[in-house]
Amino acid sequence: MKIIRNDNLFLFLFVALVWTWFMGFLPFVFGLGETLAGDIIFKLTAGPVPSFVALILVFATYNKEQKKDYFKRIINFKEIGIKYPLLIMMFFAIICGISIFVSVFFIGGEIPEFGGLRKLIQQPYMIFFFLFLGFMSGPFNEEFGWRGFALDRLFVRYGFWIGSVILGIIWGIWHLPWFFYPGNGQYIYWHSSPIHGIMYIMSTITLSCVISIVYIKTNRSILSAFFVHFISNFFIGGLMIYPYDEKYIVSSLYVSIVLQTFVILYFMKNIKLQKKIKEQIASINM
């Protein structure tokens, strides 16, 4: 295994967590939840921190070759092809469908009103708004950092699976301010039951592993991580099915964990993936 010195991994993680927590908890401390000022502080100074910090480190510490490789892996559509986007969309659409089924038929939830889908049928150009919203609500704010900067370093230090789990835990606890700011899924998890809030961390661990699998299979394409994160938010986050009740939100949490765990268990013993992991980690240049 490679030994990396001064790779700025811990600097990135420390700054991303502390900066996000400080700015993210300000609206809660000062009672600005669900106000314009609170939204500005929360969404513009806390949410984008991982990507912002990573880009600063990339421009400050990468040489010309490393910068070229970094941004190529962000914009290169060739690596992700057609197969992976289709499989990813199918997977998260299935999670969404099963979550609705479980919510309605097992825990007494209401059938979602599919407001987003109705709006698209009436106003097809709104697809651009939904795509923008889904992209900005997580992938753009985070993936320059989590997968673009931290993941390779975690792979080299700890290996594929442990590195993915570590990132999943960090990704989950990074969201702590979301647990206290109204209007977020994490807020609903925590306030309906602290157990749901804890299980959210488990969901970021399983999703982190799934993203890592796609990341490796697409030759460390950062764009693929953007896409998985985007599609997860698009389907499970309910952009097409809103408004929906809290029971859908809770059911989608547990359905996601279960199905993502199935994917992880399948690939843990996959010989082709293990070979690909070794090749890709060996190719990491820092």
C-alpha positions as CSV (number, residue, x, y, z in Angstrom):
1,M,0.0,0.0,0.0
2,K,1.2,3.5,-0.8
3,I,2.2,5.7,2.1
4,I,1.2,9.3,1.6
5,R,2.7,12.2,3.5
6,N,1.3,15.7,3.6
7,D,-1.7,14.7,1.4
8,N,-3.9,17.3,3.1
9,L,-6.6,14.8,3.8
10,F,-7.0,15.6,7.5
11,L,-6.7,19.3,6.8
12,F,-9.5,19.0,4.3
13,L,-11.7,17.0,6.6
14,F,-11.1,19.2,9.6
15,V,-11.9,22.4,7.8
16,A,-14.9,21.0,6.0
17,L,-16.4,19.7,9.2
18,V,-15.6,22.7,11.5
19,W,-16.6,25.4,8.9
20,T,-19.8,23.6,8.0
21,W,-20.8,23.0,11.6
22,F,-20.0,26.6,12.7
23,M,-22.0,28.2,9.9
24,G,-24.7,25.5,9.8
25,F,-25.5,25.9,13.5
26,L,-25.6,29.7,13.5
27,P,-29.3,29.9,12.2
28,F,-30.3,27.4,15.0
29,V,-28.4,29.2,17.7
30,F,-29.9,32.6,16.7
31,G,-33.4,31.3,16.0
32,L,-33.2,32.0,12.3
33,G,-34.7,28.7,11.1
34,E,-37.0,29.0,8.1
35,T,-36.1,32.7,7.6
36,L,-34.4,34.3,4.6
37,A,-31.4,35.2,6.6
38,G,-31.2,31.6,8.0
39,D,-31.5,30.1,4.5
40,I,-28.8,32.3,3.1
41,I,-26.4,31.4,6.0
42,F,-27.3,27.7,5.8
43,K,-27.4,27.1,2.1
44,L,-24.7,29.5,0.9
45,T,-22.1,29.3,3.6
46,A,-22.5,25.8,5.1
47,G,-23.7,23.5,2.3
48,P,-21.0,24.2,-0.4
49,V,-18.0,23.9,2.1
50,P,-16.7,20.5,1.0
51,S,-16.4,21.5,-2.7
52,F,-15.1,25.0,-1.9
53,V,-12.4,23.7,0.5
54,A,-11.3,21.0,-1.9
55,L,-11.0,23.3,-4.9
56,I,-8.9,25.7,-2.8
57,L,-6.6,22.8,-2.0
58,V,-6.5,21.6,-5.6
59,F,-5.5,24.9,-6.9
60,A,-3.0,25.6,-4.1
61,T,-1.3,22.2,-3.9
62,Y,-1.7,20.3,-7.2
63,N,0.8,20.5,-10.0
64,K,-0.3,21.0,-13.6
65,E,-0.6,17.3,-14.4
66,Q,-2.7,16.6,-11.2
67,K,-5.0,19.5,-11.9
68,K,-5.5,18.3,-15.5
69,D,-6.3,14.8,-14.3
70,Y,-8.7,16.1,-11.6
71,F,-10.8,18.2,-13.9
72,K,-10.7,15.7,-16.7
73,R,-12.3,13.1,-14.3
74,I,-15.1,15.7,-13.6
75,I,-16.0,16.5,-17.2
76,N,-15.2,13.2,-19.0
77,F,-18.5,11.6,-20.0
78,K,-16.8,8.8,-21.8
79,E,-15.9,6.9,-18.7
80,I,-19.5,6.7,-17.4
81,G,-20.9,5.7,-20.8
82,I,-24.6,4.8,-21.1
83,K,-24.8,1.6,-19.0
84,Y,-24.0,3.0,-15.6
85,P,-26.4,6.0,-15.8
86,L,-29.2,3.7,-16.8
87,L,-28.4,1.2,-14.0
88,I,-28.2,4.0,-11.5
89,M,-31.5,5.5,-12.5
90,M,-33.2,2.1,-12.4
91,F,-31.7,1.3,-9.0
92,F,-32.9,4.5,-7.3
93,A,-36.3,4.5,-9.1
94,I,-36.8,1.0,-7.6
95,I,-35.9,2.3,-4.1
96,C,-38.4,5.1,-4.6
97,G,-41.1,2.8,-5.7
98,I,-40.6,0.3,-2.9
99,S,-40.4,3.1,-0.4
100,I,-43.8,4.4,-1.6
101,F,-45.2,0.8,-1.4
102,V,-43.9,0.2,2.1
103,S,-45.1,3.6,3.3
104,V,-48.6,3.3,2.0
105,F,-49.3,-0.4,2.6
106,F,-47.3,-1.2,5.7
107,I,-47.1,2.0,7.9
108,G,-50.2,3.9,6.9
109,G,-48.7,6.6,4.8
110,E,-50.4,8.7,2.2
111,I,-49.9,8.2,-1.5
112,P,-47.6,11.0,-2.8
113,E,-49.2,13.5,-5.0
114,F,-46.5,13.4,-7.7
115,G,-46.4,17.2,-7.9
116,G,-43.1,17.3,-9.8
117,L,-44.2,14.8,-12.4
118,R,-47.5,16.7,-12.9
119,K,-45.6,19.9,-13.3
120,L,-43.3,18.3,-15.9
121,I,-46.3,17.0,-17.9
122,Q,-47.9,20.5,-17.9
123,Q,-44.6,22.4,-18.3
124,P,-41.9,20.2,-19.8
125,Y,-39.3,23.0,-19.7
126,M,-39.4,22.7,-15.9
127,I,-37.1,19.7,-16.3
128,F,-34.2,22.2,-16.4
129,F,-35.3,23.6,-13.0
130,F,-35.5,20.1,-11.5
131,L,-32.2,19.1,-12.9
132,F,-30.6,22.3,-11.5
133,L,-32.2,21.8,-8.1
134,G,-31.1,18.2,-7.9
135,F,-27.6,19.0,-9.0
136,M,-27.1,22.0,-6.6
137,S,-28.7,20.3,-3.6
138,G,-25.8,18.0,-3.0
139,P,-23.5,17.0,-5.9
140,F,-22.2,20.4,-6.8
141,N,-21.8,21.5,-3.2
142,E,-20.1,18.3,-2.0
143,E,-18.6,16.0,-4.6
144,F,-15.6,18.1,-5.6
145,G,-14.6,17.4,-2.0
146,W,-15.9,14.0,-0.9
147,R,-15.1,11.9,-3.9
148,G,-13.0,14.4,-5.8
149,F,-10.5,15.0,-3.1
150,A,-10.9,12.8,0.0
151,L,-11.8,9.4,-1.5
152,D,-8.5,8.6,-3.2
153,R,-6.6,9.5,-0.2
154,L,-8.7,7.3,2.0
155,F,-8.3,4.4,-0.5
156,V,-4.6,4.7,-0.3
157,R,-4.4,4.9,3.4
158,Y,-7.1,2.4,4.4
159,G,-8.1,0.4,1.4
160,F,-11.3,0.4,-0.6
161,W,-14.0,-0.8,1.9
162,I,-12.6,0.8,5.0
163,G,-12.0,4.0,3.2
164,S,-15.5,4.0,1.8
165,V,-17.0,3.4,5.3
166,I,-14.9,6.1,6.9
167,L,-16.0,8.6,4.3
168,G,-19.6,7.5,4.8
169,I,-19.4,8.2,8.5
170,I,-17.7,11.6,8.0
171,W,-20.3,12.4,5.3
172,G,-23.1,11.5,7.7
173,I,-21.8,13.5,10.7
174,W,-21.0,16.4,8.4
175,H,-24.8,16.7,8.0
176,L,-25.4,17.4,11.8
177,P,-26.6,21.0,11.3
178,W,-29.3,19.6,8.9
179,F,-30.8,17.7,11.9
180,F,-31.7,21.0,13.5
181,Y,-32.7,23.1,10.5
182,P,-36.4,22.7,9.6
183,G,-37.3,21.6,6.0
184,N,-34.6,19.0,5.7
185,G,-35.1,15.2,5.7
186,Q,-32.5,14.9,8.5
187,Y,-34.6,17.2,10.6
188,I,-37.6,15.0,10.1
189,Y,-35.6,11.8,10.9
190,W,-34.2,13.2,14.2
191,H,-37.4,14.8,15.4
192,S,-39.6,11.8,14.6
193,S,-37.2,9.5,16.4
194,P,-33.5,9.8,17.3
195,I,-33.1,6.2,16.0
196,H,-34.0,7.4,12.5
197,G,-31.4,10.1,12.9
198,I,-28.7,7.5,13.8
199,M,-29.8,5.3,11.0
200,Y,-29.3,8.2,8.6
201,I,-25.6,7.8,9.3
202,M,-25.9,4.2,8.3
203,S,-27.5,5.3,5.0
204,T,-24.6,7.6,4.2
205,I,-22.2,4.7,4.8
206,T,-24.1,2.3,2.5
207,L,-24.5,5.1,-0.2
208,S,-20.8,5.9,0.2
209,C,-19.9,2.3,-0.6
210,V,-22.3,2.2,-3.6
211,I,-20.8,5.4,-5.0
212,S,-17.3,4.0,-4.4
213,I,-18.2,0.9,-6.5
214,V,-19.4,3.0,-9.4
215,Y,-16.4,5.4,-9.0
216,I,-13.9,2.5,-9.3
217,K,-15.8,0.8,-12.2
218,T,-15.8,4.1,-14.1
219,N,-12.0,4.5,-13.7
220,R,-12.3,6.9,-10.8
221,S,-14.7,9.2,-12.6
222,I,-15.6,12.1,-10.3
223,L,-18.5,12.8,-12.7
224,S,-20.0,9.3,-11.9
225,A,-20.0,10.3,-8.2
226,F,-21.8,13.5,-9.1
227,F,-24.3,11.4,-11.0
228,V,-25.0,8.8,-8.3
229,H,-25.5,11.6,-5.7
230,F,-27.7,13.5,-8.1
231,I,-30.0,10.6,-9.0
232,S,-30.2,9.6,-5.3
233,N,-31.5,13.0,-4.5
234,F,-33.7,13.2,-7.6
235,F,-35.6,9.9,-6.9
236,I,-35.3,9.2,-3.2
237,G,-35.4,12.9,-2.3
238,G,-38.8,13.0,-4.0
239,L,-38.4,15.8,-6.6
240,M,-40.9,14.0,-8.8
241,I,-43.3,12.8,-6.2
242,Y,-43.7,15.7,-3.7
243,P,-45.7,16.5,-1.7
244,Y,-45.3,13.4,0.5
245,D,-45.7,12.7,4.2
246,E,-43.1,11.8,6.9
247,K,-43.8,8.1,6.6
248,Y,-42.5,8.1,3.0
249,I,-39.3,9.9,4.2
250,V,-38.7,7.3,7.0
251,S,-39.5,4.3,4.7
252,S,-37.2,5.6,2.0
253,L,-34.4,5.7,4.6
254,Y,-34.7,2.1,5.6
255,V,-35.4,0.8,2.1
256,S,-32.3,2.6,0.8
257,I,-30.1,1.0,3.5
258,V,-31.4,-2.5,2.8
259,L,-31.1,-2.3,-1.0
260,Q,-27.7,-0.6,-0.9
261,T,-26.5,-3.3,1.5
262,F,-27.5,-6.0,-1.0
263,V,-25.4,-4.2,-3.7
264,I,-22.5,-4.0,-1.3
265,L,-22.7,-7.7,-0.4
266,Y,-22.9,-8.7,-4.0
267,F,-19.8,-6.8,-4.9
268,M,-17.7,-7.7,-1.8
269,K,-16.9,-11.0,-3.4
270,N,-16.9,-9.9,-7.0
271,I,-13.5,-10.9,-8.4
272,K,-13.6,-8.4,-11.3
273,L,-14.2,-5.6,-8.9
274,Q,-11.4,-6.6,-6.6
275,K,-9.0,-6.6,-9.5
276,K,-10.3,-3.3,-10.6
277,I,-9.9,-1.8,-7.2
278,K,-6.2,-2.9,-7.0
279,E,-5.5,-1.4,-10.5
280,Q,-7.2,1.9,-9.8
281,I,-5.7,2.4,-6.3
282,A,-2.3,1.7,-7.8
283,S,-2.9,4.4,-10.4
284,I,-3.6,7.1,-7.9
285,N,-1.1,9.9,-8.3
286,M,-0.7,12.5,-5.5
